[in-house]
Amino acid sequence: MRIPRIYVDHPLSLTTHELPAEAAAHVGRVLRMQAGDALQLFNGDGNNYAATIEQASKKQVLVVVSHCEPNPTESRLHLHLGQVISRGDRMDFAIQKAVELGVTCITPLFSERCGVKLDGERLEKKQLQWQKIVISACEQSGRSVVPQVLPAQNLAHWLAEATKDLKLTLHPWATNTIKTIEPIEHIRLMIGPEGGFSDQEMAAAEQAGYLGVQLGPRVLRTETAALTAISALQLQFGDLA
């Protein structure tokens, strides 16, 4: 039986810890775990912490951490995903799967054809929701480094940001493919909305140094394109075999 992995948002050491309220509710109410059961904790520092439940109720869970070891699940490819926000649960799906595939950082983007209107409190709530999706994906996939969902921004701001990373975006008529790219360890990948980037946005991306690459002869939905590109990049430069 697989040992449940639980994220905690505080430093961990070889001692007794009380799980945060949300984690305690999951362990006590959802998983119905009891004293003596084993857990694996992580807090984003790249380590796994072996723990045993000392006391468990529906509201409070005490655990004893007995061992700490590095978790070698991070890819050598550092991949920053800039994903234009899509409708419904497609954005949630793209973020979840991108984390499972090893993305390092995610920036939600607004573009001309975005089709999603978010600002103020609604955007803040979405930001928190997306970060929770990231944490859940780390728990499921075995990662112990938690990618950050950066504040959403307009495409123009994203294009203007200084970076030494290789800058890529998808273009169905590009002559370059991922196989033609020279080996590299830091990539900034920009994925457009359901209707694609406008001609003006593609021109701005090219002027900002983004290299257009194509994935094949078929037109992919935005969430499919993101995950296909990440998978191909991890296969070429990362740790997918």
C-alpha positions in Angstrom: 0.0 0.0 0.0 1.3 3.4 -0.9 2.2 5.7 2.0 0.1 8.9 1.8 2.2 12.1 1.1 1.1 15.2 2.9 2.3 18.8 2.3 3.0 21.1 5.3 3.8 24.8 5.1 6.4 25.0 7.8 10.0 23.7 8.6 10.3 20.1 9.6 12.7 18.4 11.9 13.1 15.0 13.6 10.6 15.7 16.4 6.8 15.9 17.0 4.7 18.1 14.8 1.1 19.1 14.7 -0.3 19.0 11.1 -1.9 22.2 9.8 -5.7 22.2 10.0 -6.4 21.3 6.4 -3.8 18.5 6.3 -5.1 17.2 9.6 -8.7 17.1 8.3 -7.5 15.2 5.2 -5.6 12.7 7.3 -8.2 12.3 10.0 -11.5 12.7 8.2 -10.9 11.7 4.6 -8.1 9.0 4.9 -9.3 8.0 8.4 -5.8 7.3 9.5 -5.0 6.3 13.1 -2.1 6.3 15.6 0.8 4.1 14.3 0.1 4.7 10.6 2.9 5.9 8.4 3.0 9.2 6.5 5.5 10.9 4.2 5.7 14.7 4.7 7.2 17.4 2.5 7.4 21.2 2.7 8.9 22.2 -0.6 12.6 22.0 0.5 13.3 19.0 -1.8 13.3 16.4 1.0 11.0 13.6 2.1 10.2 13.3 5.8 9.2 9.9 7.1 6.6 10.2 9.9 4.4 8.1 12.1 1.0 9.3 13.5 1.2 9.7 17.3 -2.3 10.9 17.8 -5.2 11.4 15.4 -8.7 12.9 15.5 -10.9 14.6 13.0 -9.4 18.0 14.0 -5.9 17.4 15.3 -3.1 15.1 14.1 0.3 14.8 15.8 3.1 13.1 14.0 6.6 12.1 14.8 9.2 12.7 12.1 11.8 9.9 12.2 13.9 10.3 9.1 14.7 12.9 6.3 16.2 12.2 2.9 16.6 14.1 -0.3 14.0 13.4 -3.0 15.6 13.0 -6.4 12.5 13.6 -8.5 13.3 17.0 -9.9 14.2 17.3 -13.6 17.5 18.8 -14.7 15.4 20.9 -17.1 14.2 24.1 -15.5 10.9 24.9 -17.3 8.9 28.1 -16.7 5.5 27.8 -18.2 3.6 30.9 -19.3 0.0 29.7 -19.9 -2.8 31.9 -21.2 -5.8 31.3 -19.0 -8.4 29.1 -20.5 -12.1 28.6 -19.7 -13.7 26.2 -17.3 -11.5 23.6 -15.7 -9.0 23.5 -18.6 -6.6 25.8 -16.8 -6.8 23.6 -13.6 -6.1 20.5 -15.7 -3.1 22.1 -17.5 -1.6 23.3 -14.2 -2.1 19.9 -12.6 -0.5 17.9 -15.4 2.3 20.4 -16.0 3.3 19.9 -12.4 3.2 16.1 -12.8 5.4 16.5 -15.8 8.0 18.4 -13.9 7.4 22.1 -14.7 9.4 24.4 -12.4 7.3 27.6 -12.4 3.9 28.7 -13.8 2.7 32.2 -14.8 -0.9 32.6 -15.9 -1.3 35.0 -18.8 -3.9 37.3 -20.3 -3.9 37.8 -24.0 -6.2 39.3 -26.7 -8.2 36.0 -27.2 -8.0 34.9 -23.6 -11.8 34.8 -23.1 -11.5 34.8 -19.3 -12.2 37.9 -17.2 -10.6 37.8 -13.8 -9.5 40.7 -11.6 -9.4 41.8 -7.9 -10.7 39.3 -5.4 -11.8 36.8 -8.0 -8.2 36.6 -9.4 -6.8 36.3 -5.9 -9.1 33.3 -5.2 -8.1 31.7 -8.5 -4.4 32.2 -7.6 -4.9 30.4 -4.3 -6.9 27.6 -6.0 -4.2 27.1 -8.6 -1.5 26.9 -5.9 -3.5 24.3 -4.1 -3.8 22.3 -7.3 0.0 22.5 -7.6 0.4 21.1 -4.0 -2.0 18.3 -4.7 -0.2 17.4 -7.9 3.1 17.3 -5.9 1.5 15.0 -3.3 0.3 12.7 -6.0 3.4 12.7 -8.3 6.0 12.4 -5.6 7.6 15.8 -6.0 9.1 17.5 -2.9 9.8 20.9 -4.6 6.6 22.9 -5.0 6.4 25.0 -8.2 5.1 28.5 -7.6 2.2 29.9 -9.5 3.3 33.5 -10.0 0.8 36.4 -10.2 -1.2 36.5 -13.5 0.0 39.2 -15.9 -0.7 40.6 -19.3 1.2 39.1 -22.2 3.1 42.4 -22.9 4.6 42.3 -19.4 5.6 38.7 -19.8 7.3 39.4 -23.1 9.1 42.4 -21.6 10.6 40.4 -18.7 14.4 40.0 -18.8 15.6 36.3 -18.8 18.5 34.3 -19.9 16.3 31.3 -20.6 15.7 30.0 -24.1 12.3 31.4 -25.0 9.9 29.2 -26.9 6.3 29.4 -28.2 4.3 27.1 -30.4 3.5 28.0 -34.0 1.8 25.6 -36.4 3.8 26.9 -39.4 7.2 27.1 -37.7 10.1 25.4 -39.4 11.8 24.6 -36.0 10.9 21.6 -33.9 12.0 20.6 -30.4 14.4 18.2 -32.0 16.2 21.0 -33.8 16.9 22.9 -30.5 20.4 22.7 -29.1 20.6 21.1 -25.6 19.8 23.5 -22.8 18.7 23.4 -19.2 16.6 26.6 -18.8 13.5 27.2 -21.0 10.7 29.7 -20.9 7.7 28.2 -22.7 4.7 30.3 -23.8 1.4 28.7 -24.6 -1.5 30.6 -26.2 -5.2 30.6 -25.7 -7.9 28.5 -27.3 -8.1 30.8 -30.3 -4.3 31.2 -30.6 -2.2 34.3 -30.4 -3.1 37.2 -32.7 -0.7 38.2 -35.5 0.3 41.2 -33.5 1.1 39.1 -30.5 3.1 36.6 -32.5 5.1 39.5 -34.0 5.7 40.9 -30.5 6.8 37.5 -29.3 9.3 37.2 -32.2 10.6 40.7 -31.5 11.1 39.7 -27.8 13.2 36.8 -28.9 10.7 33.9 -28.7 11.5 31.0 -31.1 8.5 29.5 -32.7 8.4 25.7 -32.8 5.8 23.3 -34.1 4.8 19.9 -32.6 3.4 18.2 -35.6 0.7 18.3 -38.3 -2.3 18.4 -36.0 -3.8 21.4 -34.3 -4.0 20.8 -30.5 -6.2 22.4 -27.9 -4.4 24.8 -25.6 -4.2 22.4 -22.6 -3.1 19.5 -24.9 -0.5 21.7 -26.6 1.0 22.7 -23.2 1.3 19.1 -22.0 2.6 17.8 -25.3 5.3 20.5 -25.5 6.4 19.9 -21.9 6.5 16.2 -22.4 8.6 16.6 -25.6 11.0 19.0 -23.9 11.4 16.7 -20.9 12.0 13.8 -23.2 14.6 15.8 -25.2 16.3 17.7 -22.4 14.9 16.5 -19.1 14.2 13.2 -17.4 11.5 11.4 -19.3 12.8 8.2 -20.8 
